[in-house]
């Protein structure tokens, strides 16, 4: 097997440079674990293996049970070890011939002499305290604990976040590949959306297209006429003419980079007046927000900008009464738009969310406490190379409108009979989402990786059900 058999995103020198940049700030050795496949019902019935994102970022080939050792001050090669399990004859019979050491070392940008086996880690650690990064894999975390390693300190996490936050040219290319596959999958889903079809049939068209492009879903797809349930992963409904179908899905390409797109469209291809009014409101909020994603702009301000556009649209649609600026200041929109505008994306669809708000929130910033606002996953000043999603929405969520404590403070500005009629009719929700990368200030706005998938209401109607 050659190094080309590994779907490595970048050439070896890029990985060496990343490791050297991390090692320059380390005060102790760290081990970055790849993790293991999770068991389903029993030990040998496994989910597909996917290596941990930090391990992939620093050049680890996708080998189950592997780990990268990194000494402080390393130049990215010297002071590095790639720990891998040597396969047995039995492994080769069941799983195929393993990659050779030459291929493993070349892919990682390391000499063959830097390869080691798991029993070498105790020797490397003798008399030293080390830290670790690992995916949420119990056997791996137990392995780290048995070695006396402690979880990465906040400053070590911050160093990794700083490196991963801005995408280089290799990462951008990978994300474009993921976005292109996701666009094709969404087009297949749109064409499969017909009255009388089942949500599961639309999901099947989506997943088949991803598979044909050698991609996997970056998360479990959402394909639902109950779009007011933000993470609805059940495909149990039959599509009826006049329903709104919300499809939120993304592809992950072979190197691990993700895309994320949401489209909402009318089953049968025809919008009702109120559906079209709300759809155009969400689309305008998204377009205004994307235009605002420029270097130096605080993302929370972009979220609030989108919220203001939503309030303007809800006033035009007769759902709210009053001055849109005052309504947004009162946070009335959170009853309709109860989630954040977007999130980081890259090697994870919610990039680096395993670091918690250390990744999504700049130092000194914290989440707002109010309903809706507290779900904003990103509050950093935007910078060139930062990849994120922009995904405003308007929803009619029954449990919100049944909660008098939440709705009573806004009784003066809500057209409650119209809201109640839409909730009773199971309007659902409308979300429109793109994956973008912030460009330098000299560019004409951000790069919208998913722009090839139409989002204009008329263009969407022209595609739906035409399969």
N, C-alpha and C positions, 0 to 999 in steps of 0.2 A: 504494500500500500504506500502511495506517495503522499507528500504533504497536501497535495491537491485533493485527496480524498476527504480531508477535513474541510468543512465549510467555514473556514476562518474568514472573518470580515476584513482584516487588515493584514499587510505584510509583516514579517517577523520583527523588523526594526521598529515598527510602531508599538508593538507590545513591549519590546525592551525599553523603549522610551517611557511608556506609561509606568512600568515597574520602577524605573529609576526615579521618576518624579515622585512617586509615592514613597519610595525608600528614603529620599532626601529628607523627609520630615519625620521619619520613624525614630523612636527611642528604644524600641524593643523589636524582636522579630515578630512577624505575623505569618499566619498560615491561612490561605484562602482556599476553602474546600469546594469541590465540585458537587458533592452530595450524591445521593443514590435514588434510584427509582422507588416510588412508594408502592407498597403492596396493596392489592385490592382486597380480595377475600382471604387469600392465603399467601404464604411467603414467596412462592414461585409464580404467582399470577400478578403481574406487575403493570402499573401504569407505565407509559413510555418515559424513558429517562430524559430529563432536560437539565443540563448543567446549570449551576448557580450563576447568576448574572455577573457578580463581581469576579468570579473565577474566569468567565468568558472574556470580560473586559480586559483583564490583565494577561490574556494570551493562553489560557489553559485550553488545550484541545478537549473536545467533549468526551471525556472518559469517565465512566462511572467509578466513584470511589477515589478519584484523584485529588491532589492538593498541590498548591503552589506555596513554597517556602520562600520568604523574602526577608533578608537581613537588612538592618538599618544601613544606609549609605551605599547599598548595592547600585551597580551601574545598569541593572536590569538583566545582567547575565551572571557575572561573578556575584556570589552571595545569594544566588537563586537555586532552588531545587524544584524539580517536578516529580512529585511522588505519585507513582502509579502502581497498580496491582499487575503482577506478571500472570498472564493467563495460563491455565493448565490445559492439558489435552482434552479433558472433559468439557471445559469452557469452549474450546475451539470446535468440538463436535456439535455442541448445541447452538452456539452463537456465531460460528464462522471464524475464519482465521483472523487473529487480532492484528492491529497495525504494528509495524515494526518500530523499534526504537529510533531509527533514523528519521522516519516519518513523524513520529511524535515530537522529537527534539526540533526538527526543522519547522514544524507548524508553530511551536511555542517560541522560536527564536532563541533556543538554548543549545549548548553542546550536548552531545550524547552523554558525556560524563556527568551532566547535571541531573540525569534521571536517577531516581531512587525508588526504593520500596517502602511500604508503610512501617516496617520495623526499624527504619533508619530515623524516624522522627524522634523517638526518645533520646537517641544519641545526639541529634542536633540540638535538642532542648536541654541537655544535661547542664545543670547549674544555672539555667536561664529561665526567666519568666517570659512567656509569649502571649500574644493575643490571636484572635481568629475571627474570620468572617465566614459565615456558612449560610446556605439556604435553610428554610425551616424543615429540616430533615432529622427526625429524632435519632437515627443511628449515627449520623455525622456529629450531631451535638454531643451525643454520649461519647463518641470517639475523642472529640476535643476535650471533654471533661476528664477523660481517663488519662490524657496527656498532661493535665494540669494547666491547660490553656484557659484564658479568661476571654470573655466576649470583648470585642473591640471597644475601646474607650471613645467617648464623644469626639475628641480631637482627631482620632484615627478615622472615625466615620466621616467627619467633616472633610478630611483630606481626600478620601475616596469620592465623596459627593462633589467636591470642587472639580475633580478630574472628569467625572462622568457627566456633569451638568451641561457642558458645552460639546456638541457633537462635531467631530472632525469630518473631513471629506469622505473617509471610508464609511463612517457611520451613516452619513447622509445618503450615500449610495445604497446602503443596505435598507434604510428606511424607505427610500423610493421604491425598491423592489417589493417590500412588504405592502406599501400603499397600492402599487399597481395590481398586485394579486387581490388585495381587498376590494378594489374597484371592480374587478371582473366578477368577484364573488357576489358583490351587491347587485350588479347588473343582472346576474342569473336569478337572484332572489326576486328582484323587481319583476322580471319577466314571468316568474312562476306564481306571482300573486294574482289570483283570479277568484271571483266568487265561487264558493263551493269547494275550493281547495282547503287543505288543512295547514295550519301553521307548520306542522312537521314537514310537509312537502316543500315549503319555502326554505326551511332550515336545511333540508337535504340538498336542495339545489345550491345553496350557499356553500355548504361544506364540501360537496363534490367538486366544485370549482376550485376551492382552495387546495384540495388534495391533488387535483390534476396539475396544479402549479407547484407541487412539492413544498407546500406550506402547511402549517397547522394553525388552528385558531389561537389568537393571542389571549383569548379568554372564552368562556362558554358563551356562545352567541345568544342574544336576546332577539326573539322573533315573536311578536305578540300584538294582538289587538287590544290588550290591556296594558297599553303603554304608560299608564299612570303608575304602574309598579316598576320602579326604576331598574331593578335587577331581576326582571321576570324571566326565568330560564325554563319555563314549562311550555311545551308546544301542544296544548290540549284543545285549542279552539278551531272551529271551522270558520273560514272567512266568509263574511256576508257583504254584499254590495252596500257601500256607504260606511263600512268600518274604516278606521284608520289603522294601518299596520306599521308598527315601529320595529325597525331592524337595526340593532346595534351590534356590530361585529368588526373584528379586525383579523388580519393575517399576521403570522410570525414567519419570517423567512428563515432559511437554514442556519444562518449565523446567530439567530436569537432575537433579532430586532423586530419591533412590533409596529403595527398600524392600528388605527381605531377610527371607525366611521359610524355615524348614525344617519339614517334617512327615515322619514315617515311619509307614507303615501296612502292615497285612498284606494281601497279595494274596489275594482271596477273602473278606476281611472277618473272619476268625476268628483270634484270637491263640492261640498255644500258651501253656502255663503259663509257660515260661521267658521267652518274648517279652513276655508281659504283665508279669511281675515286673520285667524290666529296663526296659520302657517306663515303668511307673509310677515307677520310681526316677529316671529321667531327668526325667520331668515334675515330680516333687516337687523335684528339685534346681533346675529352672528356676523354679518358682513361689517357692521360698524365696529364690533369688537376685534375682528381680524385686522381691520385697518389700523386699529389703535395698538396693535402688538408690535411696537417699535422699541429699539434699544433705549433703556432708561425709564420706560413706563412701568409703573408699579402694577402688577397683575390684579391686585385687589381693586384698583381704580378701573381697570378694564371690565372686571366683573360688575362693578357698580354702574358703569356706562351701559352695559347690556341690560341691567335691571331697569334703568331709566327708559330705554327703548321699549322694553316689555310693558312698562306702565303706560307709555304713550299709546301703544297698540291696544291695550286692554281698555283704555278710555275710548278710543275710536270704535272698538267693537261693542261698546255699551256695557261692558262687564264691571268697569270702575267709573266713579264720578270724582271729578276734582282736577287739580293741577298735577300733572304727571311728576313734576319735580318734587312737590310736597309728598305725593304718594310714595315715591321711591325713598324719600328721607324717612318716612314712617315705616318703611319695609313691608308695605302691603303686598308687594309682588311675591314675597316669600310664601304666601299661601298658594301661589300658582307656579312659582319657579323656586322649588325648595332644595336645590342643590347648587354646588359651585359651578362656575363657568367652565372649568377645565382642570387638567392635571398634567404633570410631566409625563413624557413618554420616551421610550428608547429601547433598552434591552428588556425592560418590563413594560407592560401596557400602562401600568401606573408606576412610572419609573422610580426606582429607589424607595418605594413606599415601605419596604422593610426597614428603612431607617426612621420611619415615622416623620414627624414634622421637621426633623433636622434637615431633610432634603427639600421639602416643599416650602418651608418658611425660612426667610432670611433671619440671621441672628438678631435677636431683640424683638421679633415679631411673634405674635401668637394668634390663635383663632378667635374670632368674635364669638360671643356666647349665644346669640339669638338663633331662633329656629331658622333653618335654611342657610343663613350666613355661616353657621358653624361647620357646614359641610364643604366649604371652600378648601380644596387640597393644596392650593398654590398661592403664595403671597411673597413673591420675589420681584425685584426689579429685573425686567427682561433684558437679555444680552444676546448679541449675535451668536448663533449656534445652539441656543436653547430650543428644545423641541417640546411641544405641548399640544393639547387639544383645546378647541373652542367649541362649546356645546351648550348653548342656551336651550331652554325648553319652557313650555307652558303645559300644565297638567291639571286635571280635575280629579283629585284624590279623595275618595269618599271619607276616609278616616279623618282627614283635615277638616272637611266641612261638617262633620258630625261633632267636632270638638268645639264647644261653645267658648271655652276659655281662650282658644286661639283666634276665633273669628269675631267674637263680640267687640273687641276694641276697634274693629274696622267696619262696624255696621253702618256707619254714616256714609261710607264711600263705596260700598259693594252693592251691585245689583243682584241681590240674593235670589230673587225668582229666576233670573236667567242662569245664574250659576247652578242652582238646584236642578233646573231642567236639563242642563248638560251633564251633571253628575248622574241623574236618573237615567239619561239616555246612554250612559256609559261611553261618553265622548272619548275617554282615554287620555292620551297625551301626545304632544308633538315635540320632538327633539331633532335638531340638525347639528351634526358634528363633523368637523374637519381635523386632520392632523397637520400641524404647521411647524416650520422652523423659522425662528427669528433671524432676519437678515441684517447686515450692517445698515447704518443710517442712510448711506448713500444709495441703497436699493429702493425700489418702488414697493415697499411693504414686505411682509414675510413670504416665504415660499410655502404655498399651500400644496402639500404632498398629495392630497386626495381630490384636487380640483377637477380631475377627469371624470368624476362621478357627478352628473347633473344634480343641482339642488333647486333650480327654479321650478315653481309649481307647475307651469305648463310643460316644461321639459320632462318632469317626473311623470306627469299624466300620460305623456306620449309613449313612455316605456312600459309602464305597469301593465302586466297581463299580456304582453305581446310575444310571449315565448311560444 
